[in-house]
């Protein structure tokens, strides 16, 4: 090819091969890959070609977008510049490749051709929240779609949740059964209309219908009520304190007025949700700001096309204002100083909340820990005893998709749950990964996602959930089959976690045996760090970094349970260079559900009962633990019966929380004790107290391995002394967080120096679910930067096990590519 130039942009490569500017007419074939289907890319190309007087055509196919252009070379250059600099709002261009073509038969104009079906390597677009134009339209009494709850256009609406196959055309979606009326068909054909080639286009006349019925299945006759329609009637039911089941984008949701304690408590009881906070939806930012502080970054997240749940700090209410009617009911988020808010993401939600001046609880339509229901009849069967009424529509859902969750920490939005609005947008990996064969990574046990890797891109699935639940496990299998079919993915390698009992790993072994696919086991914490490296686009042969992986539990290289790890790692390998001191997991999995067990194990490891009783016998903690079956517990510890050692940072948080009296008996949801401990932190103590007040940790060598370990014995003595002094719990929580962050930074400093004491590694990657703790994350990040480290942390991929599959995929892929010398 002649006159070849390559321009590297963020996640974008443009390769051009153009004729000499002196040539009269040039024919060019342009291939565009990325998020380019279902976002209005073809009409954008058409309008740009029309404006510049170019001829040719554009179509969707299995690889993305294909354009054939005929025109003057300079004009084609201008076309490329304009298209790549101003693509459609929801588009993401990953690659543009231009090749010369034949211009023997010059077309008379520029047209949009029907999609071509071929090999599938294009992206599937995430669902997008209702755009401003559609919001205005459904509120406009003169518009044809006035109060149409399922209005959408090229720039918003369902994508993954309705898509059954690639390419993204109406015939490949669950909208195929709804034949367009004449006005909608005309809009779809009009290049000047924002619904030009919009696949989910619909209206009152030809689209899916919405209706309201009682839980017993009898319809509610709207014509007998002074209301607009079924959605308006549903709003009235919410205002009356009823619980509604609502069919949203990716499944059924349960809703009630968040200011009514009776309604929220009833929903919590019926759903079987013990303590875990509910998500909230509000009509607009003003309603959110009545309850929470919202900064510019948080506002941008809330108003983004993804429209995730954003975790926000509550406003402090004092005096008469604290008893205002409409305040959030206490049982929405017990024990927390934060609330998770989202804005409406469909026209239905906008219309539903139009008359609501207060937030509503909006939670998944399921019993706790089960997948949400997506089929109308199944939902009525399983949710009929929870909801008073159902607001339903007849547009089928192809993929169950939960709401995404994000939080702004250290100045950046960070995704905790990657689902609606984000998945399954592909993650573009460094160029060297294009050499690796396709990989299917099965993910972990909790917060499961799986990952399809091929052609240098990774598709991380939407959030599946915890595979301990049988229904969720069945949903995982269905989703896995659907993704493999949707993306025509034929893996050459399978990647699983090393834990022998993870259900995802067992499924991986089944697939390996039945489909004769090689199996690659990836250590849990190596996968965490590799996911962080991939998110930051580090080259395949980048020098190792120090990975700090802090979580609950993961199966270690030595067959023990890890969870507070310092690894020198790259994509291909990881070497453990430091850890938290192992402490018995007293009662195995029971210790995860009962935090006091961790407190007892830590105290017996660090102090022993006699010393604890002698020095701290007057504490309520001593009396509390003395009432436990100590003889049995001590026997279990002495004989190592159902008490495996674990270097878990998560369990340390549980132990400390329980010692301070924070949900010691039972955790109602994963990590509850740690979450509530963070919420207790006194900011003034954190920022203003002398550094000497921080609880101390020692660094000692593990006898078994000789590697450095963080020893919390001194921390426990300081904490117990504070309990004797009746130091306020929020101050103690601040001292613990500050001391732990300092210890982590000290360990990073020690484990990155060579024999001469010089810094051998200067980059640190932070991963693992413990880093969802904003206080700890920010203290560690600041402390590491002060030591001269460059800190890598997650933003677009969850730091928890929701990002594990990406790490598994890139580790397995990297090991298939020869190392460059």
Secondary structure as UniProt FT lines:
FT   STRAND          4..9
FT   TURN            10..11
FT   STRAND          12..17
FT   TURN            21..22
FT   STRAND          26..35
FT   HELIX           41..52
FT   STRAND          55..61
FT   TURN            62..63
FT   STRAND          64..71
FT   HELIX           73..85
FT   TURN            89..90
FT   STRAND          92..101
FT   STRAND          110..112
FT   HELIX           132..139
FT   TURN            141..142
FT   TURN            144..147
FT   TURN            149..150
FT   TURN            154..155
FT   STRAND          156..157
FT   HELIX           160..162
FT   HELIX           170..172
FT   TURN            174..177
FT   HELIX           182..189
FT   TURN            191..192
FT   TURN            194..197
FT   TURN            199..200
FT   TURN            204..206
FT   STRAND          210..214
FT   TURN            215..216
FT   HELIX           222..224
FT   TURN            225..226
FT   HELIX           230..239
FT   TURN            240..241
FT   STRAND          244..247
FT   STRAND          252..257
FT   TURN            258..259
FT   HELIX           261..271
FT   STRAND          279..282
FT   HELIX           285..289
FT   TURN            290..291
FT   HELIX           296..303
FT   TURN            305..306
FT   STRAND          309..314
FT   HELIX           319..323
FT   TURN            325..326
FT   HELIX           330..332
FT   TURN            334..335
FT   STRAND          338..343
FT   HELIX           347..352
FT   TURN            353..355
FT   STRAND          360..364
FT   TURN            368..369
FT   HELIX           376..383
FT   TURN            384..386
FT   STRAND          389..393
FT   STRAND          405..409
FT   TURN            410..411
FT   STRAND          412..417
FT   TURN            420..424
FT   STRAND          427..428
FT   HELIX           431..435
FT   STRAND          439..441
FT   STRAND          451..454
FT   TURN            455..456
FT   STRAND          457..460
FT   TURN            467..468
FT   HELIX           470..486
FT   TURN            487..488
FT   STRAND          493..497
FT   TURN            500..501
FT   HELIX           503..515
FT   STRAND          518..522
FT   HELIX           524..535
FT   TURN            536..537
FT   TURN            540..541
FT   STRAND          545..555
FT   TURN            557..558
FT   STRAND          561..569
FT   STRAND          574..580
FT   STRAND          583..584
FT   TURN            586..589
FT   HELIX           590..593
FT   HELIX           596..606
FT   HELIX           609..616
FT   TURN            617..618
FT   HELIX           620..626
FT   HELIX           630..639
FT   STRAND          645..648
FT   HELIX           649..659
FT   TURN            660..661
FT   TURN            670..671
FT   HELIX           672..679
FT   HELIX           683..688
FT   HELIX           691..693
FT   STRAND          698..701
FT   TURN            703..705
FT   STRAND          708..711
FT   HELIX           713..724
FT   TURN            725..726
FT   HELIX           729..751
FT   TURN            755..756
FT   STRAND          763..767
FT   HELIX           769..772
FT   HELIX           774..786
FT   TURN            787..788
FT   STRAND          790..793
FT   HELIX           801..803
FT   HELIX           804..814
FT   TURN            815..816
//
